[in-house]
């Protein structure tokens, strides 16, 4: 971690074409990941975003102000070496997808879940070829194996950079379907994020807002929106 706390040592951050992608140069020297791997980015657009983060640094490097750099590092250092395992972990969300577990009471909440979540399940059935069925209550009920297999195959088809973004799209919402919906642009990312918070927003309406919980949700919201950008830039 000490590498991240060094003072700025460069003047210019530039982008250069490299084998299999693009890299970022600091005064002509290629940036590496924390694990010392070459920071090879899949698109010029992503490389420009990473370079802009390095160019915007002050006297000390602040990793919290470099979301594209951190996500790219994660894709290379963490996701790529265990890509199949990460894909399997995310695909497992399909069998316990947030959108499928519905309240049996109060009726108003159950109706709102059906109104807002059913269209996402319908979209997945058409666009992804996988119909997941809603269940009342919190007890696990397995989904159809064929539907889960189709979803799993599509997760495994993602490259390491998109898989790194997809990890956050799924884990932050608790929904494989919403992760795909965001990735594929079914609706704008903000609307999809709000769908994932339906239950929490209902509770706020009934009991008022918890400021600490709201702050945590806002942090996750920003991370979700960044993950969508990172996916698109890939």
VOPAGU-2260 file (C-alpha; in pm, 1 decimal, decimal comma):
REM VOPAGU-2260
SITE   aa  ch    i         X         Y         Z
SITE  UNK   A    0       0,0       0,0       0,0
SITE  UNK   A    1     294,8     234,7      45,6
SITE  UNK   A    2     317,9     274,6    -331,9
SITE  UNK   A    3     -18,5     448,8    -330,9
SITE  UNK   A    4      99,7     705,0     -73,2
SITE  UNK   A    5     396,1     832,9    -270,9
SITE  UNK   A    6     413,6    1191,9    -377,8
SITE  UNK   A    7     349,4    1278,1    -739,9
SITE  UNK   A    8     660,7    1207,3    -943,9
SITE  UNK   A    9     548,4    1284,0   -1298,2
SITE  UNK   A   10     442,2    1580,3   -1506,2
SITE  UNK   A   11     243,5    1428,5   -1792,3
SITE  UNK   A   12      12,9    1127,5   -1821,4
SITE  UNK   A   13     -35,0    1007,3   -2178,6
SITE  UNK   A   14    -191,6     713,9   -2363,1
SITE  UNK   A   15      -5,6     489,7   -2604,1
SITE  UNK   A   16    -113,7     191,2   -2812,7
SITE  UNK   A   17      30,4    -135,3   -2685,4
SITE  UNK   A   18       8,6    -499,9   -2780,3
SITE  UNK   A   19    -347,4    -616,1   -2712,1
SITE  UNK   A   20    -468,4    -272,1   -2606,7
SITE  UNK   A   21    -350,7      58,3   -2465,9
SITE  UNK   A   22    -130,2     166,3   -2180,6
SITE  UNK   A   23     -81,3     482,4   -1976,3
SITE  UNK   A   24     259,6     646,7   -1956,5
SITE  UNK   A   25     381,2     879,9   -1682,8
SITE  UNK   A   26     654,6    1091,2   -1838,2
SITE  UNK   A   27     710,2     809,5   -2083,9
SITE  UNK   A   28     714,6     524,4   -1829,3
SITE  UNK   A   29     437,0     266,7   -1841,2
SITE  UNK   A   30     209,5     239,1   -1538,0
SITE  UNK   A   31     195,9    -101,0   -1367,6
SITE  UNK   A   32     -61,4    -255,1   -1137,8
SITE  UNK   A   33       1,7    -301,3    -763,3
SITE  UNK   A   34     104,5    -661,3    -844,5
SITE  UNK   A   35     357,1    -522,7   -1097,3
SITE  UNK   A   36     167,3    -646,4   -1402,5
SITE  UNK   A   37     153,4    -434,3   -1715,1
SITE  UNK   A   38    -148,8    -204,8   -1709,5
SITE  UNK   A   39    -283,0    -295,6   -2053,3
SITE  UNK   A   40    -632,4    -156,5   -2105,2
SITE  UNK   A   41    -876,0    -293,1   -2363,3
SITE  UNK   A   42    -994,7      36,4   -2515,4
SITE  UNK   A   43    -857,0     381,5   -2582,8
SITE  UNK   A   44   -1157,5     526,0   -2399,8
SITE  UNK   A   45   -1067,2     344,1   -2079,4
SITE  UNK   A   46    -700,8     435,0   -2115,2
SITE  UNK   A   47    -793,6     801,3   -2153,2
SITE  UNK   A   48   -1006,2     780,7   -1837,1
SITE  UNK   A   49    -717,9     625,0   -1643,0
SITE  UNK   A   50    -471,3     881,7   -1777,5
SITE  UNK   A   51    -707,8    1163,4   -1677,5
SITE  UNK   A   52    -712,7    1032,6   -1319,9
SITE  UNK   A   53    -332,6    1031,8   -1301,1
SITE  UNK   A   54    -314,4    1377,8   -1459,1
SITE  UNK   A   55    -562,2    1514,5   -1202,3
SITE  UNK   A   56    -360,4    1399,8    -898,3
SITE  UNK   A   57    -219,7    1658,4    -662,4
SITE  UNK   A   58     106,4    1638,1    -471,2
SITE  UNK   A   59      16,8    1297,9    -322,9
SITE  UNK   A   60    -147,2    1004,2    -496,3
SITE  UNK   A   61    -503,7     954,4    -376,3
SITE  UNK   A   62    -637,4     613,8    -488,0
SITE  UNK   A   63    -991,4     705,5    -382,6
SITE  UNK   A   64    -990,4     967,6    -658,2
SITE  UNK   A   65    -890,7     708,2    -919,4
SITE  UNK   A   66   -1186,9     469,6    -965,3
SITE  UNK   A   67   -1099,8     367,4   -1321,3
SITE  UNK   A   68    -742,3     291,6   -1222,1
SITE  UNK   A   69    -853,5      85,6    -922,8
SITE  UNK   A   70   -1107,4    -107,9   -1129,1
SITE  UNK   A   71    -851,0    -178,7   -1400,3
SITE  UNK   A   72    -603,5    -298,5   -1136,8
SITE  UNK   A   73    -870,0    -529,8    -993,9
SITE  UNK   A   74    -950,4    -669,7   -1338,7
SITE  UNK   A   75    -585,5    -753,8   -1402,8
SITE  UNK   A   76    -459,0    -853,2   -1059,0
SITE  UNK   A   77    -767,1   -1012,9    -903,8
SITE  UNK   A   78   -1022,4   -1116,3   -1165,9
SITE  UNK   A   79    -802,2   -1241,5   -1448,9
SITE  UNK   A   80    -610,4   -1501,0   -1236,6
SITE  UNK   A   81    -938,0   -1652,8   -1111,2
SITE  UNK   A   82   -1179,7   -1561,3   -1387,8
SITE  UNK   A   83   -1378,0   -1887,0   -1384,5
SITE  UNK   A   84   -1419,9   -1877,2   -1007,0
SITE  UNK   A   85   -1542,4   -1516,4   -1013,9
SITE  UNK   A   86   -1786,1   -1596,6   -1294,0
SITE  UNK   A   87   -1924,6   -1895,4   -1103,7
SITE  UNK   A   88   -1967,4   -1689,6    -787,8
SITE  UNK   A   89   -2165,9   -1424,4    -974,3
SITE  UNK   A   90   -2372,8   -1677,7   -1168,4
SITE  UNK   A   91   -2480,8   -1829,2    -835,8
SITE  UNK   A   92   -2678,1   -1512,0    -765,3
SITE  UNK   A   93   -2930,5   -1631,7   -1024,0
SITE  UNK   A   94   -3065,3   -1901,6    -794,7
SITE  UNK   A   95   -3133,2   -1651,2    -515,8
SITE  UNK   A   96   -3194,6   -1335,5    -717,6
SITE  UNK   A   97   -3328,9   -1036,6    -526,5
SITE  UNK   A   98   -3608,8    -989,8    -778,8
SITE  UNK   A   99   -3747,7   -1336,7    -713,4
SITE  UNK   A  100   -3802,5   -1309,7    -337,7
SITE  UNK   A  101   -4127,2   -1124,9    -274,8
SITE  UNK   A  102   -4306,6   -1012,4      37,6
SITE  UNK   A  103   -4627,0   -1194,0     118,9
SITE  UNK   A  104   -4732,8    -895,6     332,7
SITE  UNK   A  105   -4811,5    -611,6     339,1
SITE  UNK   A  106   -5010,5    -630,3      17,5
SITE  UNK   A  107   -4900,2    -282,3     -90,3
SITE  UNK   A  108   -4533,1    -384,6     -85,5
SITE  UNK   A  109   -4600,4    -710,9    -268,3
SITE  UNK   A  110   -4792,5    -521,7    -535,6
SITE  UNK   A  111   -4511,8    -269,4    -577,1
SITE  UNK   A  112   -4253,6    -548,8    -612,0
SITE  UNK   A  113   -4464,5    -713,4    -880,4
SITE  UNK   A  114   -4521,1    -385,9   -1064,4
SITE  UNK   A  115   -4155,9    -282,2   -1069,1
SITE  UNK   A  116   -3966,7    -611,7   -1067,1
SITE  UNK   A  117   -4174,6    -826,5   -1302,2
SITE  UNK   A  118   -4071,7    -620,3   -1610,5
SITE  UNK   A  119   -3705,3    -694,7   -1534,9
SITE  UNK   A  120   -3775,4   -1068,1   -1513,8
SITE  UNK   A  121   -3972,8   -1044,8   -1838,7
SITE  UNK   A  122   -3681,5    -864,6   -2004,0
SITE  UNK   A  123   -3439,8   -1136,5   -1888,4
SITE  UNK   A  124   -3666,2   -1406,8   -2027,4
SITE  UNK   A  125   -3655,5   -1241,7   -2369,9
SITE  UNK   A  126   -3309,5   -1085,2   -2387,3
SITE  UNK   A  127   -3114,8   -1348,6   -2193,6
SITE  UNK   A  128   -3328,2   -1652,8   -2269,8
SITE  UNK   A  129   -3372,3   -1728,9   -1901,1
SITE  UNK   A  130   -3701,5   -1712,8   -1714,0
SITE  UNK   A  131   -3662,4   -1678,6   -1337,7
SITE  UNK   A  132   -3977,7   -1716,3   -1132,7
SITE  UNK   A  133   -4076,5   -1507,7    -828,0
SITE  UNK   A  134   -4149,6   -1674,2    -493,3
SITE  UNK   A  135   -4338,3   -1549,4    -189,9
SITE  UNK   A  136   -4140,4   -1540,1     132,4
SITE  UNK   A  137   -3770,9   -1581,4     207,5
SITE  UNK   A  138   -3731,9   -1960,2     190,6
SITE  UNK   A  139   -3505,0   -2068,5     -94,6
SITE  UNK   A  140   -3674,7   -2240,7    -387,0
SITE  UNK   A  141   -3445,9   -2344,4    -673,9
SITE  UNK   A  142   -3488,6   -2192,5   -1017,1
SITE  UNK   A  143   -3509,3   -2397,8   -1336,4
SITE  UNK   A  144   -3166,8   -2552,6   -1411,1
SITE  UNK   A  145   -3186,1   -2464,9   -1782,4
SITE  UNK   A  146   -3244,9   -2096,8   -1704,9
SITE  UNK   A  147   -2954,4   -2090,0   -1459,7
SITE  UNK   A  148   -2728,1   -2264,6   -1710,9
SITE  UNK   A  149   -2806,2   -2002,9   -1976,5
SITE  UNK   A  150   -2726,1   -1721,9   -1735,7
SITE  UNK   A  151   -2406,2   -1892,7   -1620,9
SITE  UNK   A  152   -2281,1   -1928,5   -1976,4
SITE  UNK   A  153   -2335,6   -1557,9   -2040,0
SITE  UNK   A  154   -2145,9   -1461,6   -1725,6
SITE  UNK   A  155   -1854,6   -1684,7   -1827,7
SITE  UNK   A  156   -1847,0   -1514,4   -2168,4
SITE  UNK   A  157   -1741,9   -1181,9   -2011,6
SITE  UNK   A  158   -1376,9   -1079,4   -2039,0
SITE  UNK   A  159   -1185,4    -990,0   -1717,7
SITE  UNK   A  160   -1251,2    -615,7   -1743,9
SITE  UNK   A  161   -1623,7    -649,6   -1798,5
SITE  UNK   A  162   -1638,3    -923,4   -1537,6
SITE  UNK   A  163   -1475,3    -690,7   -1284,2
SITE  UNK   A  164   -1745,7    -431,7   -1352,6
SITE  UNK   A  165   -2017,3    -696,9   -1358,8
SITE  UNK   A  166   -1905,0    -813,7   -1015,4
SITE  UNK   A  167   -2006,8    -478,7    -868,5
SITE  UNK   A  168   -2325,0    -449,5   -1076,8
SITE  UNK   A  169   -2442,4    -782,0    -935,2
SITE  UNK   A  170   -2305,8    -776,6    -581,4
SITE  UNK   A  171   -2421,4    -422,3    -506,4
SITE  UNK   A  172   -2778,2    -496,1    -616,9
SITE  UNK   A  173   -2798,0    -859,0    -504,5
SITE  UNK   A  174   -2941,5    -944,4    -843,8
SITE  UNK   A  175   -2793,2   -1122,1   -1144,1
SITE  UNK   A  176   -3083,1    -999,0   -1354,3
SITE  UNK   A  177   -3029,0    -635,4   -1257,8
SITE  UNK   A  178   -2657,4    -677,1   -1320,2
SITE  UNK   A  179   -2728,9    -789,8   -1676,0
SITE  UNK   A  180   -2998,3    -523,3   -1714,8
SITE  UNK   A  181   -2747,1    -252,3   -1629,4
SITE  UNK   A  182   -2472,8    -403,1   -1844,0
SITE  UNK   A  183   -2701,8    -438,9   -2144,9
SITE  UNK   A  184   -2865,4     -98,7   -2105,0
SITE  UNK   A  185   -3220,5    -221,4   -2044,8
SITE  UNK   A  186   -3277,7     102,6   -1855,6
SITE  UNK   A  187   -3047,0     375,5   -1730,7
SITE  UNK   A  188   -2820,6     280,4   -1442,7
SITE  UNK   A  189   -2987,1     514,4   -1192,7
SITE  UNK   A  190   -3328,8     359,3   -1254,3
SITE  UNK   A  191   -3188,9       8,8   -1215,0
SITE  UNK   A  192   -3017,9     106,6    -890,4
SITE  UNK   A  193   -3347,8     238,1    -755,5
SITE  UNK   A  194   -3513,6     -94,1    -843,2
SITE  UNK   A  195   -3256,4    -273,1    -628,7
SITE  UNK   A  196   -3349,6     -51,0    -332,1
SITE  UNK   A  197   -3725,2     -98,7    -354,6
SITE  UNK   A  198   -3752,9    -267,3     -14,5
SITE  UNK   A  199   -3532,0      -9,9     158,4
SITE  UNK   A  200   -3724,4     278,0       2,7
SITE  UNK   A  201   -4048,8     120,6     121,7
SITE  UNK   A  202   -3913,5     105,3     476,7
SITE  UNK   A  203   -3811,3     471,5     455,4
SITE  UNK   A  204   -4164,3     564,0     353,8
SITE  UNK   A  205   -4305,5     381,4     653,8
SITE  UNK   A  206   -4055,7     471,4     926,8
SITE  UNK   A  207   -3850,8     764,0     799,4
SITE  UNK   A  208   -3495,6     781,9     672,7
SITE  UNK   A  209   -3200,2     648,3     868,9
SITE  UNK   A  210   -2917,0     890,2     790,2
SITE  UNK   A  211   -2640,4     634,0     842,6
SITE  UNK   A  212   -2811,1     376,9     620,8
SITE  UNK   A  213   -2875,0     645,8     360,8
SITE  UNK   A  214   -2506,9     744,2     357,2
SITE  UNK   A  215   -2405,6     380,7     309,8
SITE  UNK   A  216   -2655,8     341,5      27,1
SITE  UNK   A  217   -2527,4     656,7    -141,6
SITE  UNK   A  218   -2171,4     521,3    -131,7
SITE  UNK   A  219   -2291,9     198,6    -294,0
SITE  UNK   A  220   -2490,8     395,2    -550,1
SITE  UNK   A  221   -2181,6     582,0    -665,5
SITE  UNK   A  222   -1990,1     254,7    -687,7
SITE  UNK   A  223   -2271,8     102,5    -894,5
SITE  UNK   A  224   -2280,4     394,8   -1137,6
SITE  UNK   A  225   -1902,2     374,8   -1174,5
SITE  UNK   A  226   -1924,0       1,2   -1243,9
SITE  UNK   A  227   -2168,8      71,8   -1526,8
SITE  UNK   A  228   -1929,1     329,0   -1673,9
SITE  UNK   A  229   -1636,5      88,4   -1641,1
SITE  UNK   A  230   -1836,1    -185,0   -1815,7
SITE  UNK   A  231   -1924,9      52,4   -2101,7
SITE  UNK   A  232   -1565,8     175,1   -2132,3
SITE  UNK   A  233   -1450,1    -185,7   -2168,4
